[in-house]
Amino acid sequence: MNAPSSPVVISYSRTGGIAGFDDHLVVYANGTVQVTRNSGGSTCILTPETQKELDEIFRNAGFAALAETYPAPVPGADYFSYAITYHGKTVRTETTGVPEVLSPVIMALDTLVSGCGRGP
């Protein structure tokens, strides 16, 4: 997949879990979304409304003020590891370490991975 010539707004990865997930999502300023998963890759386009909803979810989470890492308090097998970058700021977390305020962000991005990741 070739990257569009538009700035990256969101980059997200979800790896691990009992099934060995390796999901990656990139959202570009022009609304193009690229998803790569163990099963392959796909591209879709966000509506302007969906782009605004995503921005609002990040704003409501206070993403710019979050710490850079939120590790799990106790290590565990089969945890998910998450890396979320929004407008250049990256936050890393893992299962049981996800702050409550970040949960809506992860849920929205997981939904986008699942929806766009099915292919055209």
SERO-99025 format. One record per residue: residue in one letter; x, y, z of N, C-alpha, C in turn. Coordinates in nm, 4 decimals. Layout:
# residues N
+------+----------+----------+----------+----------+----------+----------+----------+----------+----------+
| resn |      nc1 |      nc2 |      nc3 |     cac1 |     cac2 |     cac3 |      cc1 |      cc2 |      cc3 |
+------+----------+----------+----------+----------+----------+----------+----------+----------+----------+
|    a |        X |        Y |        Z |        X |        Y |        Z |        X |        Y |        Z |
...
+------+----------+----------+----------+----------+----------+----------+----------+----------+----------+
END
This chain:
# residues 120
+------+----------+----------+----------+----------+----------+----------+----------+----------+----------+
| resn |      nc1 |      nc2 |      nc3 |     cac1 |     cac2 |     cac3 |      cc1 |      cc2 |      cc3 |
+------+----------+----------+----------+----------+----------+----------+----------+----------+----------+
|    m |   0.0838 |  -0.1188 |   0.0000 |   0.0000 |   0.0000 |   0.0000 |   0.0879 |   0.1246 |   0.0000 |
|    n |   0.0584 |   0.2167 |  -0.0860 |   0.1315 |   0.3425 |  -0.0893 |   0.0643 |   0.4429 |   0.0026 |
|    a |   0.1443 |   0.5175 |   0.0765 |   0.0902 |   0.6196 |   0.1655 |   0.0442 |   0.7392 |   0.0842 |
|    p |  -0.0708 |   0.7952 |   0.1198 |  -0.1161 |   0.9160 |   0.0501 |  -0.0236 |   1.0333 |   0.0822 |
|    s |  -0.0235 |   1.1312 |  -0.0057 |   0.0603 |   1.2488 |   0.0175 |  -0.0167 |   1.3493 |   0.1022 |
|    s |  -0.0457 |   1.3092 |   0.2253 |  -0.1199 |   1.3906 |   0.3200 |  -0.0587 |   1.3654 |   0.4580 |
|    p |  -0.0527 |   1.4661 |   0.5444 |   0.0080 |   1.4460 |   0.6760 |  -0.0653 |   1.3391 |   0.7584 |
|    v |   0.0110 |   1.2675 |   0.8397 |  -0.0469 |   1.1682 |   0.9304 |  -0.1055 |   1.2407 |   1.0505 |
|    v |  -0.2313 |   1.2086 |   1.0834 |  -0.2983 |   1.2662 |   1.1993 |  -0.2949 |   1.1666 |   1.3158 |
|    i |  -0.3244 |   1.0407 |   1.2863 |  -0.3297 |   0.9365 |   1.3890 |  -0.2526 |   0.8146 |   1.3395 |
|    s |  -0.1737 |   0.7577 |   1.4292 |  -0.1087 |   0.6296 |   1.4046 |  -0.1382 |   0.5435 |   1.5263 |
|    y |  -0.1772 |   0.4193 |   1.5044 |  -0.2208 |   0.3326 |   1.6141 |  -0.1743 |   0.1908 |   1.5889 |
|    s |  -0.1249 |   0.1269 |   1.6915 |  -0.0942 |  -0.0149 |   1.6798 |  -0.1465 |  -0.0874 |   1.8029 |
|    r |  -0.1963 |  -0.2068 |   1.7783 |  -0.2451 |  -0.2959 |   1.8833 |  -0.1804 |  -0.4310 |   1.8562 |
|    t |  -0.0953 |  -0.4737 |   1.9474 |  -0.0258 |  -0.6003 |   1.9286 |  -0.0445 |  -0.6880 |   2.0516 |
|    g |  -0.0301 |  -0.8183 |   2.0302 |  -0.0369 |  -0.9128 |   2.1410 |  -0.1728 |  -0.9776 |   2.1528 |
|    g |  -0.2105 |  -1.0080 |   2.2767 |  -0.3350 |  -1.0781 |   2.3009 |  -0.3173 |  -1.2263 |   2.2755 |
|    i |  -0.4130 |  -1.3026 |   2.3180 |  -0.4036 |  -1.4480 |   2.3060 |  -0.3974 |  -1.4933 |   2.1604 |
|    a |  -0.4564 |  -1.4142 |   2.0701 |  -0.4578 |  -1.4504 |   1.9277 |  -0.3376 |  -1.3945 |   1.8514 |
|    g |  -0.2499 |  -1.3227 |   1.9193 |  -0.1322 |  -1.2669 |   1.8530 |  -0.1651 |  -1.1577 |   1.7526 |
|    f |  -0.2471 |  -1.0621 |   1.7936 |  -0.2834 |  -0.9512 |   1.7066 |  -0.1608 |  -0.8701 |   1.6669 |
|    d |  -0.1638 |  -0.8168 |   1.5473 |  -0.0622 |  -0.7249 |   1.4980 |  -0.1328 |  -0.6272 |   1.4047 |
|    d |  -0.2098 |  -0.5360 |   1.4654 |  -0.2931 |  -0.4414 |   1.3916 |  -0.2296 |  -0.3034 |   1.3912 |
|    h |  -0.2308 |  -0.2408 |   1.2736 |  -0.1761 |  -0.1060 |   1.2591 |  -0.2735 |  -0.0224 |   1.1769 |
|    l |  -0.2898 |   0.1018 |   1.2199 |  -0.3837 |   0.1939 |   1.1571 |  -0.3144 |   0.3282 |   1.1398 |
|    v |  -0.3326 |   0.3888 |   1.0235 |  -0.2836 |   0.5244 |   1.0003 |  -0.3988 |   0.6044 |   0.9410 |
|    v |  -0.4262 |   0.7204 |   1.0016 |  -0.5290 |   0.8117 |   0.9512 |  -0.4573 |   0.9366 |   0.9031 |
|    y |  -0.4817 |   0.9722 |   0.7780 |  -0.4202 |   1.0896 |   0.7173 |  -0.5164 |   1.2079 |   0.7228 |
|    a |  -0.4611 |   1.3276 |   0.7119 |  -0.5408 |   1.4502 |   0.7198 |  -0.6499 |   1.4556 |   0.6138 |
|    n |  -0.6277 |   1.3899 |   0.5008 |  -0.7289 |   1.3928 |   0.3946 |  -0.8398 |   1.2890 |   0.4155 |
|    g |  -0.8366 |   1.2176 |   0.5302 |  -0.9419 |   1.1209 |   0.5618 |  -0.9114 |   0.9785 |   0.5189 |
|    t |  -0.8015 |   0.9578 |   0.4481 |  -0.7633 |   0.8228 |   0.4079 |  -0.7173 |   0.7450 |   0.5309 |
|    v |  -0.7625 |   0.6212 |   0.5404 |  -0.7239 |   0.5319 |   0.6499 |  -0.6601 |   0.4086 |   0.5892 |
|    q |  -0.5427 |   0.3723 |   0.6410 |  -0.4782 |   0.2483 |   0.5991 |  -0.4698 |   0.1563 |   0.7202 |
|    v |  -0.5143 |   0.0328 |   0.7019 |  -0.5107 |  -0.0674 |   0.8077 |  -0.4290 |  -0.1858 |   0.7584 |
|    t |  -0.3381 |  -0.2327 |   0.8427 |  -0.2694 |  -0.3582 |   0.8148 |  -0.2900 |  -0.4491 |   0.9351 |
|    r |  -0.3218 |  -0.5737 |   0.9048 |  -0.3479 |  -0.6746 |   1.0074 |  -0.2772 |  -0.8028 |   0.9675 |
|    n |  -0.2786 |  -0.8993 |   1.0556 |  -0.2213 |  -1.0298 |   1.0231 |  -0.2807 |  -1.0837 |   0.8937 |
|    s |  -0.4070 |  -1.0526 |   0.8707 |  -0.4790 |  -1.1053 |   0.7545 |  -0.4612 |  -1.0225 |   0.6278 |
|    g |  -0.3850 |  -0.9131 |   0.6328 |  -0.3648 |  -0.8306 |   0.5141 |  -0.3910 |  -0.6839 |   0.5419 |
|    g |  -0.4073 |  -0.6078 |   0.4359 |  -0.4263 |  -0.4644 |   0.4505 |  -0.5439 |  -0.4136 |   0.3713 |
|    s |  -0.5898 |  -0.2953 |   0.4080 |  -0.6995 |  -0.2315 |   0.3356 |  -0.6924 |  -0.0811 |   0.3554 |
|    t |  -0.7667 |  -0.0127 |   0.2718 |  -0.7755 |   0.1329 |   0.2769 |  -0.9222 |   0.1726 |   0.2734 |
|    c |  -0.9572 |   0.2745 |   0.3488 |  -1.0923 |   0.3299 |   0.3421 |  -1.0822 |   0.4813 |   0.3614 |
|    i |  -1.1934 |   0.5486 |   0.3452 |  -1.1990 |   0.6942 |   0.3570 |  -1.2994 |   0.7306 |   0.4658 |
|    l |  -1.2576 |   0.8182 |   0.5577 |  -1.3477 |   0.8669 |   0.6618 |  -1.4315 |   0.9822 |   0.6099 |
|    t |  -1.5536 |   0.9906 |   0.6561 |  -1.6350 |   1.1072 |   0.6258 |  -1.5833 |   1.2234 |   0.7112 |
|    p |  -1.6084 |   1.3461 |   0.6693 |  -1.5681 |   1.4599 |   0.7533 |  -1.6301 |   1.4517 |   0.8934 |
|    e |  -1.7514 |   1.3997 |   0.9041 |  -1.8174 |   1.3863 |   1.0345 |  -1.7404 |   1.2895 |   1.1242 |
|    t |  -1.6977 |   1.1781 |   1.0666 |  -1.6224 |   1.0799 |   1.1446 |  -1.4878 |   1.1367 |   1.1869 |
|    q |  -1.4236 |   1.2128 |   1.0993 |  -1.2970 |   1.2774 |   1.1352 |  -1.3179 |   1.3718 |   1.2538 |
|    k |  -1.4258 |   1.4499 |   1.2523 |  -1.4551 |   1.5420 |   1.3625 |  -1.4828 |   1.4647 |   1.4913 |
|    e |  -1.5554 |   1.3532 |   1.4811 |  -1.5842 |   1.2707 |   1.5987 |  -1.4552 |   1.2161 |   1.6596 |
|    l |  -1.3635 |   1.1699 |   1.5748 |  -1.2347 |   1.1204 |   1.6249 |  -1.1571 |   1.2305 |   1.6956 |
|    d |  -1.1505 |   1.3483 |   1.6348 |  -1.0814 |   1.4609 |   1.6984 |  -1.1434 |   1.4926 |   1.8342 |
|    e |  -1.2752 |   1.4882 |   1.8420 |  -1.3450 |   1.5173 |   1.9675 |  -1.3122 |   1.4123 |   2.0737 |
|    i |  -1.3045 |   1.2869 |   2.0346 |  -1.2704 |   1.1802 |   2.1293 |  -1.1310 |   1.2041 |   2.1872 |
|    f |  -1.0359 |   1.2419 |   2.1025 |  -0.9009 |   1.2710 |   2.1505 |  -0.8996 |   1.3944 |   2.2409 |
|    r |  -0.9735 |   1.4984 |   2.2035 |  -0.9798 |   1.6194 |   2.2870 |  -1.0419 |   1.5879 |   2.4224 |
|    n |  -1.1525 |   1.5124 |   2.4224 |  -1.2198 |   1.4773 |   2.5477 |  -1.1302 |   1.3950 |   2.6395 |
|    a |  -1.0395 |   1.3186 |   2.5822 |  -0.9457 |   1.2383 |   2.6609 |  -0.8307 |   1.3228 |   2.7158 |
|    g |  -0.8209 |   1.4469 |   2.6709 |  -0.7078 |   1.5297 |   2.7117 |  -0.5764 |   1.4687 |   2.6666 |
|    f |  -0.5779 |   1.4154 |   2.5443 |  -0.4639 |   1.3382 |   2.4937 |  -0.3325 |   1.4147 |   2.5043 |
|    a |  -0.3339 |   1.5422 |   2.4722 |  -0.2097 |   1.6217 |   2.4739 |  -0.1472 |   1.6270 |   2.6127 |
|    a |  -0.2268 |   1.6113 |   2.7181 |  -0.1760 |   1.6204 |   2.8553 |  -0.1440 |   1.4839 |   2.9165 |
|    l |  -0.1690 |   1.3752 |   2.8446 |  -0.1432 |   1.2422 |   2.8996 |   0.0070 |   1.2149 |   2.9092 |
|    a |   0.0430 |   1.1258 |   2.9999 |   0.1822 |   1.0814 |   3.0115 |   0.2188 |   0.9999 |   2.8877 |
|    e |   0.3475 |   0.9760 |   2.8694 |   0.3920 |   0.9003 |   2.7519 |   0.3696 |   0.7508 |   2.7662 |
|    t |   0.3690 |   0.6991 |   2.8891 |   0.3508 |   0.5553 |   2.9087 |   0.2603 |   0.5261 |   3.0265 |
|    y |   0.1832 |   0.4201 |   3.0103 |   0.0957 |   0.3669 |   3.1144 |   0.1108 |   0.2147 |   3.1131 |
|    p |   0.2156 |   0.1629 |   3.1778 |   0.2357 |   0.0182 |   3.1765 |   0.1337 |  -0.0522 |   3.2646 |
|    a |   0.1173 |  -0.1805 |   3.2419 |   0.0320 |  -0.2616 |   3.3290 |   0.0959 |  -0.2650 |   3.4678 |
|    p |   0.0166 |  -0.2521 |   3.5747 |   0.0734 |  -0.2543 |   3.7090 |   0.1390 |  -0.3890 |   3.7427 |
|    v |   0.0852 |  -0.4957 |   3.6847 |   0.1409 |  -0.6294 |   3.7049 |   0.1590 |  -0.6927 |   3.5671 |
|    p |   0.2791 |  -0.7404 |   3.5350 |   0.2993 |  -0.8033 |   3.4044 |   0.2070 |  -0.9232 |   3.3861 |
|    g |   0.1655 |  -0.9447 |   3.2620 |   0.0783 |  -1.0579 |   3.2341 |   0.0980 |  -1.1088 |   3.0929 |
|    a |   0.0757 |  -1.2368 |   3.0779 |   0.0814 |  -1.2965 |   2.9439 |  -0.0438 |  -1.2578 |   2.8676 |
|    d |  -0.0319 |  -1.2505 |   2.7390 |  -0.1450 |  -1.2255 |   2.6496 |  -0.2072 |  -1.0874 |   2.6648 |
|    y |  -0.1350 |  -0.9922 |   2.7199 |  -0.1844 |  -0.8552 |   2.7260 |  -0.1720 |  -0.7924 |   2.5874 |
|    f |  -0.2559 |  -0.6936 |   2.5621 |  -0.2400 |  -0.6103 |   2.4440 |  -0.1438 |  -0.4967 |   2.4776 |
|    s |  -0.0615 |  -0.4604 |   2.3808 |   0.0204 |  -0.3396 |   2.3890 |  -0.0338 |  -0.2420 |   2.2855 |
|    y |  -0.0482 |  -0.1172 |   2.3261 |  -0.1033 |  -0.0133 |   2.2396 |  -0.0026 |   0.1000 |   2.2249 |
|    a |   0.0100 |   0.1526 |   2.1052 |   0.0867 |   0.2748 |   2.0794 |  -0.0037 |   0.3657 |   1.9972 |
|    i |  -0.0314 |   0.4836 |   2.0508 |  -0.1232 |   0.5777 |   1.9866 |  -0.0496 |   0.7092 |   1.9665 |
|    t |  -0.0447 |   0.7553 |   1.8421 |   0.0147 |   0.8846 |   1.8126 |  -0.0936 |   0.9727 |   1.7516 |
|    y |  -0.1071 |   1.0917 |   1.8076 |  -0.2068 |   1.1882 |   1.7598 |  -0.1380 |   1.3232 |   1.7469 |
|    h |  -0.1333 |   1.3753 |   1.6254 |  -0.0674 |   1.5033 |   1.5965 |   0.0727 |   1.5071 |   1.6573 |
|    g |   0.1473 |   1.3964 |   1.6414 |   0.2868 |   1.3924 |   1.6823 |   0.3146 |   1.3474 |   1.8248 |
|    k |   0.2145 |   1.3403 |   1.9100 |   0.2348 |   1.2948 |   2.0484 |   0.2003 |   1.1470 |   2.0583 |
|    t |   0.2899 |   1.0691 |   2.1198 |   0.2687 |   0.9256 |   2.1327 |   0.2459 |   0.8865 |   2.2779 |
|    v |   0.1466 |   0.8018 |   2.2973 |   0.1174 |   0.7430 |   2.4277 |   0.1205 |   0.5921 |   2.4104 |
|    r |   0.1918 |   0.5238 |   2.5009 |   0.1993 |   0.3776 |   2.4992 |   0.1361 |   0.3238 |   2.6275 |
|    t |   0.0601 |   0.2146 |   2.6119 |  -0.0035 |   0.1533 |   2.7278 |  -0.0258 |   0.0059 |   2.6995 |
|    e |  -0.0739 |  -0.0646 |   2.7986 |  -0.1045 |  -0.2058 |   2.7799 |  -0.2215 |  -0.2450 |   2.8690 |
|    t |  -0.2764 |  -0.3619 |   2.8406 |  -0.3918 |  -0.4123 |   2.9148 |  -0.3681 |  -0.3945 |   3.0645 |
|    t |  -0.4684 |  -0.3555 |   3.1346 |  -0.4750 |  -0.3252 |   3.2790 |  -0.4026 |  -0.1965 |   3.3165 |
|    g |  -0.3282 |  -0.1369 |   3.2245 |  -0.2625 |  -0.0097 |   3.2517 |  -0.3296 |   0.1074 |   3.1835 |
|    v |  -0.4297 |   0.0795 |   3.1015 |  -0.4974 |   0.1840 |   3.0245 |  -0.5732 |   0.2760 |   3.1203 |
|    p |  -0.5407 |   0.4055 |   3.1212 |  -0.6184 |   0.4971 |   3.2055 |  -0.7611 |   0.5083 |   3.1523 |
|    e |  -0.8549 |   0.5242 |   3.2427 |  -0.9966 |   0.5276 |   3.2054 |  -1.0247 |   0.6309 |   3.0965 |
|    v |  -0.9589 |   0.7447 |   3.1029 |  -0.9823 |   0.8528 |   3.0069 |  -0.9391 |   0.8126 |   2.8651 |
|    l |  -0.8481 |   0.7158 |   2.8539 |  -0.7986 |   0.6734 |   2.7229 |  -0.8838 |   0.5614 |   2.6620 |
|    s |  -0.9672 |   0.4978 |   2.7406 |  -1.0491 |   0.3862 |   2.6911 |  -1.1355 |   0.4222 |   2.5706 |
|    p |  -1.2048 |   0.5383 |   2.5692 |  -1.2848 |   0.5725 |   2.4506 |  -1.2002 |   0.5882 |   2.3241 |
|    v |  -1.0766 |   0.6360 |   2.3390 |  -0.9873 |   0.6504 |   2.2238 |  -0.9565 |   0.5124 |   2.1671 |
|    i |  -0.9176 |   0.4198 |   2.2545 |  -0.8829 |   0.2849 |   2.2097 |  -1.0042 |   0.2155 |   2.1496 |
|    m |  -1.1208 |   0.2315 |   2.2112 |  -1.2422 |   0.1694 |   2.1555 |  -1.2731 |   0.2234 |   2.0164 |
|    a |  -1.2592 |   0.3540 |   1.9963 |  -1.2869 |   0.4136 |   1.8648 |  -1.1873 |   0.3639 |   1.7604 |
|    l |  -1.0598 |   0.3552 |   1.7983 |  -0.9583 |   0.3103 |   1.7029 |  -0.9736 |   0.1611 |   1.6726 |
|    d |  -1.0066 |   0.0812 |   1.7741 |  -1.0322 |  -0.0614 |   1.7503 |  -1.1503 |  -0.0805 |   1.6547 |
|    t |  -1.2536 |   0.0006 |   1.6717 |  -1.3706 |  -0.0057 |   1.5831 |  -1.3303 |   0.0296 |   1.4409 |
|    l |  -1.2461 |   0.1288 |   1.4260 |  -1.1994 |   0.1693 |   1.2936 |  -1.1134 |   0.0596 |   1.2302 |
|    v |  -1.0275 |  -0.0029 |   1.3092 |  -0.9465 |  -0.1142 |   1.2587 |  -1.0379 |  -0.2262 |   1.2101 |
|    s |  -1.1373 |  -0.2597 |   1.2900 |  -1.2292 |  -0.3691 |   1.2532 |  -1.3121 |  -0.3340 |   1.1314 |
|    g |  -1.3618 |  -0.2113 |   1.1260 |  -1.4475 |  -0.1704 |   1.0156 |  -1.3719 |  -0.1562 |   0.8851 |
|    c |  -1.2603 |  -0.0870 |   0.8893 |  -1.1817 |  -0.0663 |   0.7683 |  -1.0980 |  -0.1892 |   0.7359 |
|    g |  -1.0597 |  -0.2636 |   0.8383 |  -0.9733 |  -0.3777 |   0.8205 |  -1.0360 |  -0.4964 |   0.7507 |
|    r |  -1.1672 |  -0.4908 |   0.7294 |  -1.2362 |  -0.5980 |   0.6577 |  -1.2143 |  -0.5902 |   0.5084 |
|    g |  -1.1675 |  -0.4759 |   0.4643 |  -1.1458 |  -0.4589 |   0.3202 |  -1.2590 |  -0.3846 |   0.2555 |
|    p |  -1.2414 |  -0.3472 |   0.1303 |  -1.3435 |  -0.2682 |   0.0600 |  -1.4707 |  -0.3457 |   0.0359 |
+------+----------+----------+----------+----------+----------+----------+----------+----------+----------+
END
